[in-house]
Amino acid sequence: MSEFTPAWLALREPADADARAVELLDPLREYLDGTTRPVIRDLGAGSGSMGRWLAPRLGGPQHWVMHDRDPGLLALAAAGMSPFPMVTVETRQSDVTGLTAADLAGASLVTASALLDLLTAEEVDGLAEACTEAGCPALFTLSVAGRVELSPADPLDDELEAAFNNHQRRTHGARALLGPDAPGAAVEAFTRRGATLVEQPSPWRLGPEQAALAAEWLRGWVGAAVEQRPELAEPAAAYLRRRLDAVAAGDLRAVIDHVDLIAFPSRPR
């Protein structure tokens, strides 16, 4: 799915913005009320879509610290915040899987988009520990939830969904990824540390207006399913042709479930 290329990130950004659960922002604004210049650490910032979505909705002066492994994406992220003159930005080329409370010292908020499902159970647990020990809330958006609803339905939908979800749970090197189990793991990890959680669905809803995104998503979804189960290659190729034809004709609708959640620590900093 070319998950981390600038082209893919730009293609998905409008759908991400439409999907994120704005209901979570009211308790966040209330929590941050009185913070004159909140410091926001954006983990796995990519090209910066989270900052472009959240900064204007929070309003006022802010300082963003954007973490990512890819220096090219970080440059795009920083440049993309230029429309917000009250926002300052710094970038950190770093691996976010081992952050500690000391690393988050001074943060008013930790946030990430489409990140949790790429982590292991140990990494999610460590992130929950770092955030709660640092005493800052954490807002995680667009975690894969594992449910896809396509209309019209096709007999192969469920089998491909199951194969894709198992691909998301694959072992990558020595890391056993959580995939669609990540939201539940995050809720458990933060709750165990006394945090208060609020959770909301944040599905992509794709129709004819999002045809380019739907086609690219389908290619990646089917490709991952076949990588997980090579025996599906032949029927999946015919399935993909049918689905792409339906996208081109404006006849396909897709609801791709994600979950947004915010965790408030029991002991604010």
NUVO-62236 format. One record per residue (C-alpha): residue number from 1; z, x negated, y. Coordinates in steps of 0.5 Angstrom, whole numbers. Each point is the difference from the previous one (the first is absolute). Layout:
# residues N
[site NUM, [Z, X, Y]]
...
This chain:
# residues 269
[site 1, [0, 0, 0]]
[site 2, [-1, -6, 5]]
[site 3, [7, 1, 1]]
[site 4, [2, -5, 5]]
[site 5, [-7, -1, 4]]
[site 6, [-1, 2, 7]]
[site 7, [-5, 5, -2]]
[site 8, [4, 3, -5]]
[site 9, [6, 1, 5]]
[site 10, [-4, 2, 6]]
[site 11, [-4, 5, -5]]
[site 12, [7, 3, -2]]
[site 13, [4, 0, 7]]
[site 14, [-2, 7, 2]]
[site 15, [2, 3, -6]]
[site 16, [6, -4, 0]]
[site 17, [2, 2, 7]]
[site 18, [-1, 8, -2]]
[site 19, [4, -1, -6]]
[site 20, [6, -3, 2]]
[site 21, [6, 5, 0]]
[site 22, [2, 0, 8]]
[site 23, [6, 4, -2]]
[site 24, [3, -6, -2]]
[site 25, [0, -3, 8]]
[site 26, [5, 5, 3]]
[site 27, [6, -3, -4]]
[site 28, [-3, -7, 1]]
[site 29, [0, 2, 8]]
[site 30, [7, 2, 0]]
[site 31, [2, -6, -4]]
[site 32, [-3, -4, 5]]
[site 33, [2, 3, 6]]
[site 34, [3, -4, 5]]
[site 35, [-3, -7, -3]]
[site 36, [-4, -2, 6]]
[site 37, [-5, -5, -3]]
[site 38, [0, 2, -8]]
[site 39, [-2, -6, -4]]
[site 40, [-5, 3, -6]]
[site 41, [-1, -5, -6]]
[site 42, [-7, 3, -3]]
[site 43, [0, -3, -7]]
[site 44, [-7, -1, -3]]
[site 45, [-3, 2, 6]]
[site 46, [-7, -1, -2]]
[site 47, [-5, 1, 6]]
[site 48, [6, 4, 4]]
[site 49, [-2, 7, -1]]
[site 50, [8, 2, -1]]
[site 51, [1, -3, 7]]
[site 52, [-6, 4, 3]]
[site 53, [3, 6, -3]]
[site 54, [8, -1, 2]]
[site 55, [0, -4, 6]]
[site 56, [-3, 6, 5]]
[site 57, [4, 5, -4]]
[site 58, [7, -4, 1]]
[site 59, [-2, -1, 7]]
[site 60, [3, -5, 5]]
[site 61, [1, -7, 0]]
[site 62, [0, -3, -7]]
[site 63, [-1, -7, -4]]
[site 64, [-4, 0, -6]]
[site 65, [1, -6, -5]]
[site 66, [-6, 1, -5]]
[site 67, [0, -3, -7]]
[site 68, [-5, -2, -5]]
[site 69, [-3, -5, -4]]
[site 70, [-7, 0, 3]]
[site 71, [-1, -3, 7]]
[site 72, [-6, 3, 1]]
[site 73, [3, 7, -1]]
[site 74, [6, -2, 5]]
[site 75, [-5, -2, 5]]
[site 76, [-3, 7, 0]]
[site 77, [6, 3, 0]]
[site 78, [3, -3, 6]]
[site 79, [-7, 1, 4]]
[site 80, [1, 7, -2]]
[site 81, [6, 1, 4]]
[site 82, [-3, -2, 6]]
[site 83, [-1, 8, 2]]
[site 84, [8, 0, 1]]
[site 85, [2, -4, 6]]
[site 86, [7, 1, -1]]
[site 87, [0, -3, -7]]
[site 88, [1, -7, -2]]
[site 89, [-3, -3, -7]]
[site 90, [2, -6, -4]]
[site 91, [-3, -1, -6]]
[site 92, [3, -4, -7]]
[site 93, [-5, -2, -5]]
[site 94, [5, 1, -6]]
[site 95, [2, 3, -7]]
[site 96, [4, 6, 1]]
[site 97, [2, 1, -7]]
[site 98, [6, -5, 1]]
[site 99, [3, 2, 7]]
[site 100, [8, 0, 1]]
[site 101, [4, 3, 5]]
[site 102, [0, -6, 4]]
[site 103, [-7, 0, 0]]
[site 104, [1, 7, 3]]
[site 105, [5, -2, 5]]
[site 106, [-1, 4, 7]]
[site 107, [-5, 5, -3]]
[site 108, [1, 7, 3]]
[site 109, [-5, 3, -6]]
[site 110, [-4, -3, -6]]
[site 111, [-6, 4, -1]]
[site 112, [-6, -1, -5]]
[site 113, [-6, 4, -2]]
[site 114, [-3, 0, -7]]
[site 115, [4, -5, -3]]
[site 116, [6, 2, -4]]
[site 117, [-5, 2, -6]]
[site 118, [-2, -8, 0]]
[site 119, [7, -2, -1]]
[site 120, [4, -1, -6]]
[site 121, [7, 3, -2]]
[site 122, [3, -6, 2]]
[site 123, [-3, -1, 7]]
[site 124, [1, 7, 2]]
[site 125, [7, -1, -2]]
[site 126, [1, -6, 4]]
[site 127, [-4, 3, 6]]
[site 128, [5, 6, 0]]
[site 129, [6, -5, 0]]
[site 130, [-3, -4, 5]]
[site 131, [-1, 6, 5]]
[site 132, [7, 3, -2]]
[site 133, [4, -6, 1]]
[site 134, [-4, -1, 7]]
[site 135, [2, 7, 2]]
[site 136, [-7, 2, 2]]
[site 137, [-4, 6, -2]]
[site 138, [-6, -1, -4]]
[site 139, [-6, 5, 0]]
[site 140, [-5, -1, -6]]
[site 141, [-7, 4, 1]]
[site 142, [-6, 2, -5]]
[site 143, [3, -2, -7]]
[site 144, [-4, 2, -5]]
[site 145, [3, 6, -4]]
[site 146, [-5, 0, -6]]
[site 147, [-3, 7, 1]]
[site 148, [-7, 1, 2]]
[site 149, [-3, 7, 0]]
[site 150, [-8, 1, 0]]
[site 151, [-4, 6, 2]]
[site 152, [-4, 2, -4]]
[site 153, [4, -2, -6]]
[site 154, [-3, -5, -5]]
[site 155, [2, -1, -8]]
[site 156, [1, -7, 1]]
[site 157, [5, 0, 6]]
[site 158, [6, 0, -3]]
[site 159, [-2, -6, -5]]
[site 160, [-2, -4, 6]]
[site 161, [6, 2, 4]]
[site 162, [5, -2, -6]]
[site 163, [-4, -7, -1]]
[site 164, [0, -1, 8]]
[site 165, [7, 1, 0]]
[site 166, [1, -5, -6]]
[site 167, [-4, -5, 4]]
[site 168, [5, 1, 6]]
[site 169, [6, -2, -5]]
[site 170, [-4, -6, -3]]
[site 171, [3, -7, 0]]
[site 172, [-3, -5, 5]]
[site 173, [2, -7, -2]]
[site 174, [7, 1, -1]]
[site 175, [1, 6, 4]]
[site 176, [1, 7, -3]]
[site 177, [-3, 4, 6]]
[site 178, [3, 7, 1]]
[site 179, [-6, 4, 2]]
[site 180, [2, 7, 1]]
[site 181, [7, -1, -3]]
[site 182, [1, -4, 7]]
[site 183, [3, 6, 4]]
[site 184, [5, 2, -5]]
[site 185, [2, -7, -1]]
[site 186, [1, -1, 8]]
[site 187, [4, 7, 0]]
[site 188, [5, -3, -5]]
[site 189, [1, -7, 3]]
[site 190, [1, 3, 7]]
[site 191, [5, 6, -3]]
[site 192, [4, -5, -4]]
[site 193, [1, -4, 6]]
[site 194, [3, 6, 4]]
[site 195, [-7, 1, 4]]
[site 196, [-2, 7, 2]]
[site 197, [-7, 2, -2]]
[site 198, [-5, 5, 3]]
[site 199, [-6, 1, -4]]
[site 200, [-7, 3, 1]]
[site 201, [-7, 1, -3]]
[site 202, [-5, -4, 4]]
[site 203, [-7, 2, -4]]
[site 204, [-7, -2, 2]]
[site 205, [-4, 6, 0]]
[site 206, [-7, -2, 0]]
[site 207, [-6, 5, 1]]
[site 208, [-7, -1, 3]]
[site 209, [2, -3, 6]]
[site 210, [3, -6, -4]]
[site 211, [-6, -1, -5]]
[site 212, [0, -7, 1]]
[site 213, [7, -1, -1]]
[site 214, [0, 5, -6]]
[site 215, [-6, -4, -3]]
[site 216, [3, -7, 1]]
[site 217, [7, 3, -3]]
[site 218, [-4, 3, -6]]
[site 219, [-3, -7, -2]]
[site 220, [7, -3, 0]]
[site 221, [3, 5, -3]]
[site 222, [-5, 0, -6]]
[site 223, [0, -7, 0]]
[site 224, [7, -1, -1]]
[site 225, [1, 5, -5]]
[site 226, [-6, -3, -4]]
[site 227, [3, -7, 1]]
[site 228, [6, 3, -4]]
[site 229, [-4, 3, -5]]
[site 230, [-6, -3, -1]]
[site 231, [-2, 5, -5]]
[site 232, [-1, 5, 5]]
[site 233, [-6, -4, 3]]
[site 234, [-5, 4, -2]]
[site 235, [2, 7, 1]]
[site 236, [4, -2, 7]]
[site 237, [-7, -3, 2]]
[site 238, [-3, 7, -1]]
[site 239, [6, 3, 4]]
[site 240, [-1, -4, 6]]
[site 241, [-7, 2, 1]]
[site 242, [2, 7, -1]]
[site 243, [5, -1, 5]]
[site 244, [-4, -4, 5]]
[site 245, [-5, 5, 0]]
[site 246, [5, 5, 2]]
[site 247, [3, -4, 6]]
[site 248, [-7, -1, 2]]
[site 249, [-2, 8, 0]]
[site 250, [7, 1, 3]]
[site 251, [3, 4, -6]]
[site 252, [6, -4, -2]]
[site 253, [7, 1, 3]]
[site 254, [5, -5, -2]]
[site 255, [8, 0, 1]]
[site 256, [3, -7, -1]]
[site 257, [7, 0, 0]]
[site 258, [5, -5, 3]]
[site 259, [7, 0, 2]]
[site 260, [3, -2, 7]]
[site 261, [8, -1, 0]]
[site 262, [5, -3, 5]]
[site 263, [6, -3, -2]]
[site 264, [6, 0, 5]]
[site 265, [6, -5, -1]]
[site 266, [7, 2, -1]]
[site 267, [2, -6, 4]]
[site 268, [-4, -1, 6]]
[site 269, [-1, -7, 3]]
